Amino acid sequence: MDFKQEFIKKLRESKKIVFFTGAGISAESGIPTFRGKDGIWNKMNPEELANFDSFLRNPNLVWEWYQHRRNIIHNCQPNAGHFAIAKFEKYFDVTVVTQNIDNLHKRAGSTKIFELHGNIERNFCIECHTFYSIKDEDGNNVPTCKKCGGLVRPDVVWFGEMLPQDQFTGGETAAEWSDICFVVGTSAVVYPAAYIPMGAKRAGAYLVEINIEPTELSGYADYSLFGKSGEILPKILEEVGKGL
């Protein structure tokens, strides 16, 4: 794969890199996206399953749905794109800012991760906010907190909820200080998450898009690469190894 020389030069001069990732990179591991012809929300109504009021009305239904999604994720593995991102840490100060809740970046070995939409492998009590891991709760009926008896919910951001401020602020700061911001597997046009790559560009970062096809972000990117991230990112990593 031939890369633009401007990009290679910028890459070899960089110290801080951010990977802003979305559903596309997880789809390469077999995890269904939310939209598109095979999207999860084509089969289920998000308003019935991914908001707090629905959880209070029918907690067992919502819990069972998330257990189903966990089972899908547990049967999937990080792909070459995830592993390449982790290996970039050998050469750069790398931060991953992800919209995905599947924990695949951590499983691949990335160490600095901001999760904008939470993590499906964590749960917490809605009353006292005690956290529980998925190892603690494996049934299809919603569990209750061992400390206060409150309902335990998935630690994911539902419709109508704010993004976790510490995760958003951490990702935003890392992006603004980055030399290169890679946008991988997402159009990055849904706000407030989209503020992060756009903030990186405004702060002077070189914005690189990696998607299977052009997106609304393509007009803003300094460089767009179209194809699977699991094929493109390892090739970029090879170029880094040649020059450092």
N, C-alpha and C positions, 0 to 999 in steps of 0.2 A: 504494500500500500504506500503510495506516494503522498506525503503531506506537504502543505505549503511551507516554504522555507521561513517565512515570517513567523509562523506558528512554532516551528522547531527551535528557532532562535529564542523566541520568547520563553518557551518551555525550559530550555537549558539555562536561561538567566534567572528563572523563578526560584523563589524560596518557599512561599506560602501558596498552597493550592486548596481550593474548595471544590468538592463535588456536590452539586445540588441534584438529588435524584428523585425520580417519581416512578409511577407504576410500570413504565416500559421496561426498566431493568429487572423488575420482579417477574414480569410476564415471560422473560426468557428462562426463568426457572420453573415455569408452569403455573404460576399463581395468576388466576383470572384478574383482569383489570375491572374497574367499576363501569366503564363505558365501552363503547364499541360493540360490534355484533355479538361477541361472546361475553359481554360485560355482566358482572354480578347483578347490577341494578336492572338489567333487562329481565331478570328472573324474579327478583324480589323488590318490593317497594321500600325505598330507604326511609320514607316517613314512618313506616311501621316498625322499623328495626334499629334505626341508628339515631334515636333522639331520647332524651332523658324522660320525657313524658310517657313515651311508649314503654320504656323500661319499667316505670312505676306501674303502668296499667297491666302489663303482662311480662313480668321479669323472667319467667321461665322460658317463654318464647324467644326473647332477645338473647338470653344466655345460651340457649340451645343453638341459635344461629351462629353465635360467636364460637361456640365449641366446634361447630361444623367447619367454620373458617380456619380455626386452629388446626384441625385435623388435616386440612388441605395443605397448610403451610408446613406442618411437621413432616409431611411426605415429600416436600420439595427441598432442594439443596441450593446453596449459593452457586452462582454460575461464574463463568470466566471473567465477566465484567466486575462482579463483586470482589473476586480474588485479586484482580488487577488493581482495583482501587486500594485495597489493603496493602499491596506490594509497593505502591507509590510512596508509602511511608519510609521506605528504605532511602529515598532520595530527597523528599520534601517534608515540610511541616504540613500535614494533610488534615483537613477537617471535612467530615461528611455531614451534610445537612439534608435530611431525607423526609419526604412526605409519606414514605411507606411505613407500615406498622409491623412488618413481618420479621424484624430482627435479623435479616439475612446479612446485613453489613457486619454486625457484630460476630455472627457465626463465621464469616469469611476472614475475620481477623482485624478489621478496622478498630482503632482504639479511641478516636475522638469523634463522637457522633452526637448530633443534635436531632432529636426526633420531633418533628413539628406536629404530628398527629397522634403521638403516643406509641405504645408498643403492645401488641395483642398478647404477648407472653407475660404481661403484668396485669394485676387486678387491684382494686382498692375499695375500701368500705366507703359508702356514700355519707356515712355519719361521722366517723372519727378519722377517716383517711389513712387507716392502716393499710399497708401494701401487702399483697400476697402474690406469690409466683404461680404459674400454671401447674406446678408440681403439687401445690396445696389443694387444688380444686380440679377434679377431672370428671365430675358427673354432669348430667344434662339439666339438673335443676339448680337454680341460682343458689349459691352458698350464702351463708350469713357470717358476719364477722365474729371471730372467736373472742374478741375483747368486749364489744358492745352490742352485738346482735343485729347490727345494721346490714342492709343488703350489700353484697359485693358485686361490683360491676367491672367490665373490662376497662383498662387504662388506655382508652382511645378517645379521640376527639369526635364527638357526635355533632350532627347538624344543630346549629344554633349556639354552639359552645365556642369560647375563645380558644385560640392556640395557647399552649403553656408559655407564659411570658419568658421564663428562663431559657427555654429551648429556642424560642424565636429570637430573643435578644442575642443569645450566644451565637446562633447561626448568622444573624445579620452582621454582627461585629466581625466574625471570621471572614465573611464575604467581602466586607468593605476593606479589610486589610490584605486581601489575597492579591497575588500577582496574576493568577489565572483562575477563573471560575468556570468549571465544566458543568453544563446543564445536561443531564443524562436521563433519557426516558421520560421526559415531561415537556409539555408546551410552555410551562412556567408562566401562564397568563392568569391563573386563578389567584386572586388576592385574598388574604394578606401574604400568603407564602411567596407570591411573585415579587414582592418588594425585595426579597433577598438577592436574586441574581441581578435585578435591575439596579439595586443599590450598589452592588459590586461594580457594575459597568460605570455608573456615575462617579464612583470613587477612583476609577482608572484601571480596573482589572480588565484583562483580556478575556472576552466572553466567548466560550467555545460550546457549541451545541452538538450533542450526539443523539440523534433520533432516527427512527426508521424512515421517516419522511419529513418534508418541510412542515413547519408549524408557524404559528403566529409570532414566535420568538425569532424566527430565522432572519427577519428584517433588522433585528437589533444585534444579532450575534456578529462578532468579528470574524468568526470562522464556523461554518456548519459542516458536519460530517454525517452522512446519511447511511445508515446500516445498523446492524445489531451491536450493542455496546460490548457484548461478549466477544465480538470479533475485532472491534476497533480499539478498545482500551488496551488489550494485550499488545497490539502493534505499536501504540503510542509508548507503552512501557519499554518495548524493545528499543525504540529510538532514544529514549532517555538513557538507557543503559549504554548505548554506543557513545554518548557524548559526555558522560560524567564519570 
